Amino acid sequence: MKNLANMFKEAQKLQERMNEMQARLAELEIEGSAGGGMVRVTMDGKGQMRKISIDRSLVDPEEVEILEDLILAAANDAKSKIEVRVQEEMAKLTGGLPLPPGMKLPF
């Protein structure tokens, strides 16, 4: 039974560290860019957009499709950077042990 109590204590510690990591990720800001930095998207660690910056030279009513593509590319760039950062944080938290398939943390 002592072993079971130790497992519960370790699980509590892991949960506390997970909560701390989620709080840090929520405050994190990661920038993605496209078009040589002419379009930049800033997201938080949960993937929510916080800011979009567009170089004024791109604003042309005749080329809206290009601007849309660049915004999409910048958002995808930021999102992929967030995923890498979350994986790095999870590796620190779990000591490098892989999570079971289908278990996506921290969200």
C-alpha positions as a Python dict, from the first residue, in 0.01 Angstrom:
ca = {
    (1, 'M'): (0, 0, 0),
    (2, 'K'): (293, 232, 66),
    (3, 'N'): (392, 198, -299),
    (4, 'L'): (41, 304, -407),
    (5, 'A'): (56, 610, -180),
    (6, 'N'): (389, 706, -336),
    (7, 'M'): (236, 671, -683),
    (8, 'F'): (-44, 909, -586),
    (9, 'K'): (206, 1161, -448),
    (10, 'E'): (408, 1144, -771),
    (11, 'A'): (90, 1185, -976),
    (12, 'Q'): (2, 1495, -773),
    (13, 'K'): (348, 1640, -829),
    (14, 'L'): (319, 1571, -1201),
    (15, 'Q'): (-21, 1742, -1210),
    (16, 'E'): (121, 2048, -1033),
    (17, 'R'): (412, 2066, -1278),
    (18, 'M'): (166, 2025, -1567),
    (19, 'N'): (-44, 2316, -1437),
    (20, 'E'): (270, 2530, -1407),
    (21, 'M'): (371, 2440, -1761),
    (22, 'Q'): (26, 2529, -1895),
    (23, 'A'): (44, 2868, -1724),
    (24, 'R'): (388, 2933, -1877),
    (25, 'L'): (265, 2829, -2222),
    (26, 'A'): (-39, 3057, -2197),
    (27, 'E'): (195, 3353, -2141),
    (28, 'L'): (432, 3248, -2418),
    (29, 'E'): (428, 3445, -2742),
    (30, 'I'): (567, 3291, -3060),
    (31, 'E'): (594, 3469, -3391),
    (32, 'G'): (558, 3309, -3730),
    (33, 'S'): (637, 3489, -4052),
    (34, 'A'): (598, 3464, -4427),
    (35, 'G'): (702, 3662, -4731),
    (36, 'G'): (1044, 3736, -4591),
    (37, 'G'): (893, 3876, -4271),
    (38, 'M'): (645, 4101, -4449),
    (39, 'V'): (359, 3918, -4275),
    (40, 'R'): (399, 3823, -3910),
    (41, 'V'): (155, 3643, -3683),
    (42, 'T'): (203, 3623, -3307),
    (43, 'M'): (30, 3342, -3116),
    (44, 'D'): (22, 3239, -2754),
    (45, 'G'): (127, 2895, -2640),
    (46, 'K'): (-226, 2765, -2683),
    (47, 'G'): (-237, 2863, -3049),
    (48, 'Q'): (-457, 3170, -3012),
    (49, 'M'): (-362, 3460, -3240),
    (50, 'R'): (-259, 3770, -3051),
    (51, 'K'): (-131, 3995, -3328),
    (52, 'I'): (-99, 4020, -3705),
    (53, 'S'): (148, 4258, -3869),
    (54, 'I'): (135, 4325, -4244),
    (55, 'D'): (387, 4535, -4434),
    (56, 'R'): (199, 4819, -4601),
    (57, 'S'): (356, 4744, -4939),
    (58, 'L'): (148, 4423, -4952),
    (59, 'V'): (-185, 4603, -4928),
    (60, 'D'): (-309, 4602, -5286),
    (61, 'P'): (-679, 4539, -5358),
    (62, 'E'): (-581, 4363, -5680),
    (63, 'E'): (-366, 4106, -5496),
    (64, 'V'): (-578, 4006, -5196),
    (65, 'E'): (-518, 3636, -5263),
    (66, 'I'): (-143, 3676, -5216),
    (67, 'L'): (-197, 3853, -4884),
    (68, 'E'): (-438, 3582, -4770),
    (69, 'D'): (-184, 3312, -4857),
    (70, 'L'): (91, 3495, -4668),
    (71, 'I'): (-126, 3535, -4358),
    (72, 'L'): (-211, 3166, -4367),
    (73, 'A'): (156, 3072, -4410),
    (74, 'A'): (262, 3296, -4119),
    (75, 'A'): (-9, 3151, -3894),
    (76, 'N'): (95, 2796, -3983),
    (77, 'D'): (459, 2885, -3917),
    (78, 'A'): (372, 3017, -3570),
    (79, 'K'): (156, 2712, -3496),
    (80, 'S'): (433, 2469, -3589),
    (81, 'K'): (679, 2659, -3367),
    (82, 'I'): (430, 2635, -3079),
    (83, 'E'): (397, 2258, -3130),
    (84, 'V'): (776, 2219, -3115),
    (85, 'R'): (792, 2428, -2797),
    (86, 'V'): (510, 2230, -2633),
    (87, 'Q'): (690, 1904, -2718),
    (88, 'E'): (1010, 2040, -2565),
    (89, 'E'): (826, 2141, -2247),
    (90, 'M'): (651, 1803, -2228),
    (91, 'A'): (985, 1623, -2267),
    (92, 'K'): (1119, 1820, -1971),
    (93, 'L'): (809, 1739, -1768),
    (94, 'T'): (799, 1367, -1846),
    (95, 'G'): (1174, 1318, -1835),
    (96, 'G'): (1180, 1237, -2206),
    (97, 'L'): (933, 949, -2176),
    (98, 'P'): (694, 941, -2471),
    (99, 'L'): (323, 980, -2403),
    (100, 'P'): (87, 700, -2502),
    (101, 'P'): (-57, 736, -2854),
    (102, 'G'): (-358, 966, -2862),
    (103, 'M'): (-270, 1138, -2536),
    (104, 'K'): (-221, 1502, -2623),
    (105, 'L'): (-110, 1729, -2345),
    (106, 'P'): (-139, 1995, -2217),
    (107, 'F'): (-464, 2071, -2404),
}
